[in-house]
Amino acid sequence: CTLNYCCVDNTGYGGETGNIDDSNNCIFVDPQFVDAANGDYHLKPASPCIDTGSNAYISGVATDLDGKQRIVDGDGDGTATVDIGAYEFCNIMYVDGTSGDDTNDGISWGEAKKTIQGGIDAASDWWLVLVADGTYTGAGNKNIDFGGKKIYLKGVDHNNAGQRPVIDCQSSGRAFYFHLGETEDSVLDNFTIKNGSILAGGAIWCKNSSSPTITNCTFSNNSANDWGGAIFCWHCSSPTITNCTFIGNSAKWGGAIGCLTFNWPTITNCIFIDNSAADDGGAIDCVDSGPNIINCTFSGNSAKGNGGAIYCGSSSGPGSGSSPTLDNCVFWGNSAGNGANEICICDSGSSCTLNYCCVDNTGYGGQTGNITENNCIHQEPQFVDPANGDYHLKDTSPCIDAGDNSSVPSSVTTDLDGNQRIADGDNDGTATVDIGAYEYQP
């Protein structure tokens, strides 16, 4: 049996398995059906099967099982490639702030919507909303509301190669407001969000058990009077934040991210640089929350109070407390006015566990006995050029091949640059993940 451009569970071969050839561009990951349990085998907008087939194997077939166009540009890269499977992903809405108009139907670039909110409002669950590069300001591009929809909002370089959309809040209001229980299927991908300014959540506010996916985004110069200069998580909201850059954001508590009241965000492959807090938590402030932070880099963050990088505390309620887990992370060169330059555990109800981290452990403060280290190192990480914003690792860095592979989520295969995430950086014959947001490529 020969399989070409198939999505297959290759653990399910039997019999003469040597007579099965799946070497021709097959993939071996979850196809991400919409609702297989209830018989819906259409593809989600994040499916790896979209645009990964071969047009060469389609001859005389113009439509899919639904009767829709068989070959569509389902990932917005400008090239129409057939999907893998019986259904072609066709649910696409287009937004172009340069040439669009919200009175358009939005079903092609020529008839694109003008505002991001206009595109979301016109889409339904399991739609992909493509947003062209350009700068988005004003009404329809602030306080953007998914309305609880399972939408994949993706920035693309439609107008200029290599560029992405920028949401400039112009120091008035925030960009996104998640408040209706959005799940991981509400996705924000490939945007720059800057100059947000509001009471809480300068760029994004997640509340009321809203847990969207936020990936490949840059947050810069956003501010909040109270919590979360870039992102505020409140009341059981646990977003998944991956491959994001947080630089120069500020708030009273949590210069980049604030977590208040039972939130468990997962933060992977992110870098936190030069964020600041007027009180506690230069990069992240958690109260009664337990973020899981994996392969992130914290440097140059500052707090006038406690916790130059991270502050952990409890409210007065029974059973409260913050307990972040930090895996394969770098904490170096952060500062705090009241001590605890790196991490502050402010009370006995809170704790922090660091696994395979590179950390300046002279920077712990508060309840230092509530900080647990496993296989951590306390040497300078040796960034390439931190003075000029380059936090890649030098080839002599002690962080190379010093992390723990088992802590890296199976869905994470690349680093913040998009390079292979687990590489044999020290050429000892064993590929081991590096500590920090970037993987050294030998």
Beta strands, then each sheet from edge to edge (+ up, - down):
strand 1: 2-4
strand 2: 21-24
strand 3: 33-35
strand 4: 40-43
strand 5: 92-95
strand 6: 127-132
strand 7: 134-136
strand 8: 151-156
strand 9: 165-168
strand 10: 176-178
strand 11: 187-189
strand 12: 192-194
strand 13: 197-198
strand 14: 204-207
strand 15: 213-215
strand 16: 218-220
strand 17: 223-227
strand 18: 231-234
strand 19: 240-242
strand 20: 245-247
strand 21: 250-253
strand 22: 257-260
strand 23: 266-268
strand 24: 271-273
strand 25: 276-280
strand 26: 284-287
strand 27: 292-294
strand 28: 297-299
strand 29: 302-303
strand 30: 310-313
strand 31: 325-327
strand 32: 330-331
strand 33: 335-336
strand 34: 343-345
strand 35: 352-355
strand 36: 358-359
strand 37: 364-366
strand 38: 371-374
strand 39: 383-385
strand 40: 390-393
sheet 1: 1+ 2+
sheet 2: 3+ 4-
sheet 3: 5+ 6+ 8+ 11+ 15+ 19+ 23+ 27+ 31+ 35+ 38+
sheet 4: 7+ 9+ 12+ 16+ 20+ 24+ 28+ 32+ 36+
sheet 5: 10+ 14+ 18+ 22+ 26+ 30+ 34+ 37+
sheet 6: 13+ 17+ 21+ 25+ 29+ 33+
sheet 7: 39+ 40-
end
